[in-house]
Amino acid sequence: MTQNRIYTLEQNHPNPFNPTTSITFDVPEAAEAKLTIYNMMGKRIRTLFHGQATAGQHQVVWNAANEQGVKVASGVYIYKLEANNFQAMKRLILMK
């Protein structure tokens, strides 16, 4: 029996979080994928995954640090998955 997969971006868990949160996404076929964290002003904070993703479920952990390894402030952030022609965004909350 073949499993019909679709592109999905799950809500991070836990949410709100401190100090780490997990983000799960699913791709139905091998694809170039990018998972990025943005602040509410649209500024890129960190790219968590960028590369070839195999078909199936993937989980990435964010430690609330930016690209330079500096912890970001408490607040609401957006995470975005882009893969092939699929795009999805969700909100996450960092509470310190």
N, C-alpha and C positions, 0 to 999 in steps of 0.2 A: 504494500500500500504506500503510495507516495503522499508525502505531506505537502500541502499547499501553503507555502510561506508567503508572507507579504512584508513590505518594509514597515517597521514599527520603531517608534521611539517611546520607551516607557518613562513613567514618572520616576524621578530619582528617589532613592530610599537610603537612609531616612530623609525626611523633608518636613520641617526644618532640620538642619544638620549642624554638627560641630564635633569633631574637627574634619571628618571625611564623609563622603556620600558616594553611592554607587549609581551609575547610569547604565542602563541596559538598552541595547538596540538589536534589531534583527534585520538581516538582509536576505532576500530569497535566492540570490545568486552572487557569485564572486563579483565584487564591485569596488571601485575607488571610492572610499568613504572618508568623511571629515566630520569630527565632532568637536565643536568649539563652544567655549564659554564667553559670554558678553556681559557687560554691565548694562544697566537700564538706559544708558545714553547711547548704546550701540557700539561702544569701544570693545575691541577684542581683548579679553583678559588672558585666555590660555587656549591653546589647541591641545585637546586631550588625545585625539587619534587622527592621523592623516596617513592614509596608505591603502593598500589592497586588503579588503576584508573578505574572508572566505564566506561562503553561504552559511547561514545559521545565526545563532545568538552570540552576542559579544557583550562583555561587561567591562566598564572602565571605572576606576575610582578617582575621584577628585579630592585633593587634600586642601582645598581652599587657597592654593598658592597661584600667583601669576606666572608668566613665562620666566621671570627672573628668580623664582623660588620664594618671593616675598608673600606673606599671608595677606589676603585682601580683607577689606572691612566688612562688617556685618551688613547684610542687606539682601535685596532681591536681585538675582542674576538670571540670565536667559541662557539655555543651552540649545544648540542647533545641530541637527544631523543633516548632512548632504550626502547623497549617494545616487549615482546615475541622475535621473530626473526627479528624484524624491527629495523633498525638504520638509522638515518638521522642527518645531520649536516648543519648548516647555520652560516653565519658570521653576527656579529653586530658591530656597531661602537659607542663608547662612546666619546663624544666631550665635554670638559669642557671649 
